[in-house]
Amino acid sequence: MKYLIINGSPRKKNTWNMVKQAQSNLEGEFEEIQLMKEKIPMCNGCCNCIFESETKCPHFDKMNPIVEKIKDCDALIIASPVYAMNVTGLLKNFFDHTAYFYHRPAFFDKKALILVSTAGAGEKKVANYIDETLRHWGFNRIYKATVKCGGKEELETKDIDKASRKFSDDVKSKKLHSPKIGDLIFYNVWRALAASNDPIKADKLYWESSGLINHEFSPIVKLNFIKKIFAKVMYYILKRVMK
């Protein structure tokens, strides 16, 4: 298994210790991306990635190598401490640069492990924010572990071990899980927008060239009868509304 680790912390302390503990329960190859060292310029909000193409991002040369590594890995580990009740600026800037994946989800065969540390509070909120972002990207299954480490000399590893072992077993199984109803809704919102009378050109090109516009969800992921009917009805209603 090939694991890609994205560390959103500017340091290698409590959050990185969580990563190392999780790694002890995993088997495979590991590649690290330290966002602090990548020196990705701040997203300037030009929206080129959304309306034209991600290749038109002024920082494409910095972002594309990381995106390609996400595409190439079997699973992703993404870590961040809580900074001002949110992810670090490093990780938020990275997510801002990948906003186009909300419109054009691509990682339907990927699984992820989210690791969040805090000195005080906000760890659940931050983990849920990263979880929501990856689900919009199309990630199939996401595991989370959070730790309060303020004032503690040793890291509490129980939750990390539990989540990382489940993550490991799932990655090795190569099983693709049925999407949640919320994921079906978001998928078909963007699918319907791409099929509308006035679509974003980059979205239309992606959905049509990938063939996803013809499916209620990614065809590599099986839907049961109820979810398939729900998605069909949702798509039909959305298309009618958008016309």
C-alpha positions in Angstrom: 0.0 0.0 0.0 1.2 3.5 -0.8 0.3 6.1 1.8 0.7 9.9 1.3 1.1 12.0 4.4 0.2 15.7 4.3 1.3 17.5 7.4 -0.5 20.8 7.9 1.5 21.7 11.0 4.5 24.1 10.7 6.3 22.0 13.3 7.0 18.3 14.0 5.7 18.0 17.6 2.3 16.7 18.9 0.6 16.4 15.5 3.6 14.7 14.0 3.8 12.3 16.9 0.2 11.4 16.1 1.3 10.6 12.5 4.2 8.5 13.7 1.9 6.6 16.1 -0.6 5.9 13.3 2.2 4.7 11.0 3.1 2.1 13.6 -0.2 0.4 12.8 0.2 0.6 9.0 2.2 -1.5 6.5 3.4 -0.1 3.2 5.3 2.8 1.6 5.1 6.3 3.0 5.7 9.6 1.4 5.6 12.8 3.3 4.6 16.3 2.3 5.4 19.0 4.8 3.3 22.0 3.7 5.6 24.3 5.6 8.4 23.4 3.2 6.3 23.5 0.0 6.0 27.3 0.3 2.8 27.4 -1.6 1.8 31.1 -2.3 -1.4 32.3 -0.8 -4.5 31.6 -2.9 -5.5 35.0 -4.4 -9.1 34.0 -5.1 -8.9 34.4 -8.9 -11.2 31.4 -9.3 -9.3 30.3 -12.5 -9.2 26.8 -11.2 -13.0 26.7 -11.0 -14.1 28.6 -14.1 -11.3 27.8 -16.5 -9.1 24.9 -15.4 -6.9 24.0 -12.5 -4.0 24.4 -15.0 -4.8 28.1 -15.1 -4.0 28.5 -11.4 -1.1 30.9 -11.0 0.4 28.4 -8.6 -0.2 25.3 -10.6 3.5 24.4 -10.7 3.4 24.2 -6.9 0.1 22.5 -6.5 0.0 20.0 -9.3 2.8 17.7 -8.0 1.0 17.3 -4.7 -2.4 16.6 -6.5 -0.7 14.0 -8.7 0.7 12.3 -5.6 -2.8 12.1 -4.1 -4.0 10.5 -7.3 -1.2 8.0 -7.2 -1.5 6.9 -3.6 -3.7 4.2 -2.2 -4.7 6.2 0.9 -4.1 9.7 2.4 -3.1 10.7 5.9 -3.8 14.3 6.6 -2.9 16.0 9.9 -3.3 19.4 11.5 -3.3 21.0 14.9 -6.1 23.3 15.9 -5.1 26.9 15.3 -7.7 29.5 16.3 -10.5 26.9 16.2 -9.7 25.8 12.7 -7.0 24.1 10.6 -3.6 25.8 10.2 -3.2 28.5 7.7 -1.0 26.2 5.7 -3.7 23.6 5.3 -6.5 26.1 4.7 -4.4 27.6 1.9 -3.9 24.2 0.4 -7.6 23.5 0.6 -8.3 26.9 -1.0 -6.1 25.9 -3.9 -8.1 22.7 -4.4 -11.6 24.3 -4.3 -12.3 23.0 -7.8 -12.6 19.4 -6.5 -15.9 20.5 -4.9 -17.2 21.0 -8.4 -15.2 18.1 -9.9 -14.8 15.2 -7.4 -12.2 12.7 -8.4 -11.0 10.4 -5.6 -13.8 7.8 -5.4 -11.4 4.9 -4.8 -9.4 6.7 -2.0 -9.6 6.4 1.8 -8.2 8.8 4.3 -7.1 9.1 8.0 -7.5 12.5 9.6 -5.4 13.3 12.7 -6.0 16.4 14.7 -4.3 17.6 17.9 -5.2 20.5 20.2 -3.9 22.2 23.3 -7.4 23.1 24.4 -10.5 22.7 22.3 -11.9 22.6 18.7 -10.4 19.2 17.7 -13.8 17.6 16.7 -14.8 20.7 14.7 -11.5 20.7 12.8 -11.6 17.0 12.1 -15.1 17.3 10.8 -14.1 20.2 8.5 -11.3 18.2 6.9 -13.7 15.2 6.7 -16.3 17.3 4.8 -13.7 18.7 2.4 -12.4 15.2 1.5 -16.0 13.9 1.1 -16.6 16.7 -1.4 -13.4 15.6 -3.2 -15.1 12.1 -3.6 -13.1 10.1 -0.9 -14.8 6.8 -0.3 -14.2 6.3 3.5 -12.6 8.6 6.1 -11.4 7.8 9.6 -10.6 10.3 12.3 -8.6 10.5 15.5 -8.3 13.5 17.7 -6.1 14.1 20.8 -6.0 16.8 23.6 -2.3 17.2 24.4 -2.1 20.5 26.2 0.1 20.1 29.3 0.5 16.4 28.9 4.0 14.9 28.6 2.9 11.7 26.8 0.6 11.4 23.8 -2.6 9.4 24.4 -2.6 6.8 21.7 -5.8 4.8 22.3 -8.0 6.7 19.7 -5.1 6.9 17.2 -4.5 3.2 17.4 -8.2 2.3 17.0 -8.7 4.6 14.0 -5.5 3.8 12.3 -6.0 0.0 12.6 -9.5 0.3 11.1 -8.1 2.5 8.4 -5.4 -0.1 7.7 -7.8 -3.0 7.4 -10.1 -1.0 5.1 -7.3 0.1 2.8 -5.9 -3.4 2.5 -9.4 -4.8 1.8 -9.8 -2.5 -1.2 -13.5 -2.6 -0.6 -15.4 0.5 -1.8 -18.3 1.5 0.4 -21.6 2.9 -0.7 -21.8 6.7 -0.4 -23.8 8.5 2.3 -27.0 10.2 1.2 -25.4 13.6 1.7 -22.6 12.6 -0.7 -25.1 11.5 -3.3 -26.9 14.9 -3.0 -23.7 16.9 -3.5 -22.5 14.7 -6.4 -25.8 15.2 -8.2 -25.9 18.9 -7.6 -22.7 19.4 -9.4 -23.7 16.8 -12.0 -26.9 18.7 -12.7 -25.1 22.0 -12.9 -22.7 20.6 -15.5 -25.7 19.4 -17.5 -27.6 22.7 -17.2 -28.2 25.3 -19.9 -25.5 27.6 -18.6 -22.8 25.4 -17.1 -19.3 26.3 -16.0 -17.3 25.3 -19.0 -14.5 23.5 -16.9 -17.2 21.6 -15.0 -19.0 20.5 -18.2 -15.8 19.3 -19.8 -14.8 17.3 -16.7 -18.2 15.7 -16.2 -18.6 14.8 -19.9 -15.1 13.7 -20.6 -15.0 11.5 -17.5 -18.4 10.0 -18.3 -19.6 10.8 -14.7 -22.4 12.9 -16.1 -24.1 9.6 -17.2 -24.0 8.0 -13.7 -25.9 8.6 -10.4 -22.5 8.2 -8.7 -19.0 7.0 -9.7 -19.5 3.7 -11.5 -16.7 2.1 -9.5 -18.9 2.4 -6.4 -22.0 0.2 -6.1 -25.3 1.8 -5.1 -28.1 -0.3 -3.7 -31.6 0.0 -5.3 -32.9 2.6 -2.9 -29.9 4.9 -3.3 -29.9 4.5 -7.0 -33.6 5.6 -7.2 -32.9 8.4 -4.8 -30.1 9.7 -6.9 -32.1 9.4 -10.2 -35.0 11.4 -8.7 -32.6 14.0 -7.2 -30.9 14.5 -10.5 -34.2 14.8 -12.4 -35.5 17.4 -9.9 -32.3 19.4 -9.9 -32.1 19.5 -13.7 -35.8 20.7 -13.9 -35.1 23.4 -11.3 -31.9 24.6 -13.0 -33.7 24.9 -16.4 
